[in-house]
């Protein structure tokens, strides 16, 4: 799904526990070595898989005998350099693989008539890269407790292939040309598919702003991590994705605290709202949604330089506009190395 969300996820990976011989010392070391509290170079690799197999119309599931589907996999390679404990710069490099099937109406210039077309295939390639700066505005690290408040801001570059979005716009133009002049219509009115082409595009074609706030707290074995993210979308080639707001977080606890490694479990809640997309300057009522997810996440630290985590998100509710294919679940994991 969104590039900045995955960047923040990678930046929050634990980065290692010390070999001190007391429980609180190990917790303190794991908490303070996340990669945002020390200077130096950090590389994270994160993977997210999302299965879109459910078709919904205005928030209600619609049964189809042969529904459209999308299996989306995004690998994020995130090199980060912390110039100081309070300032760092990260580059998010996403590699995307989509396996899908969709059936839709295909329009052509007159006199050719529209036809139904089923497309099965895959898309693979570089997505839109993003450069994000982190600034720590408040940090307190003690043996028993810790608090860290970070601000993030950056820019997403149009490095991914956006040809499918351009094709969507071309289809919207052809459909509009077949209607009587001035006829009101949804810009995606030409599409009969629940899986829109913008979901298959590797890039948006636009330069977008990414902004966020993270708050991480710990008291002895307990911790609470939370994030707020905002994506400011811009128009490119007569298509503009709707702005996104994401809020996530939840409590966790260190289950195992060893001299050389720690294991933590966190319960996450995730809220996301996407505004409607604009095509040819008009908002489409077949785009945009508000969703709630919950799920667990495990975090393992080993030594002072390696961390691994894994988790899953399951939808509690997805209120979408119009006809859309929505997620059944998301699985994610990652590994980070601090040099």
Secondary structure, 3 states (H helix, E strand, C coil): CCHHHHHHHHHCCCCCCCCCCCHHHHHHHHHHCCCCCCCEEEEEEEEEEEEEEEEEECCEECCCCCCCEEEEEEEEEEEEEEEECCEEEEEEEEEEEEEEEEEEEECCCCCCCCEEEEEEEEEEEECCCEEEEEEEEEEEECCCEEEEEEEEEEEECCCCCCHHHHHHHHHHHHHHHCCCCCCCCCCCCCCCCCCCHHHCCCCCCCCEEEEEEEEEEEECCEEEEEEEEEEECCCECCEECCCEEEEEEEEEEEEEECCCEEEEEEEEEEEEEECCCEECCEECCCCCEEEEEEEEEEEEEECCCEEEEEEEEEEEEEEECCEEEEEEEEEEEEEEEEC
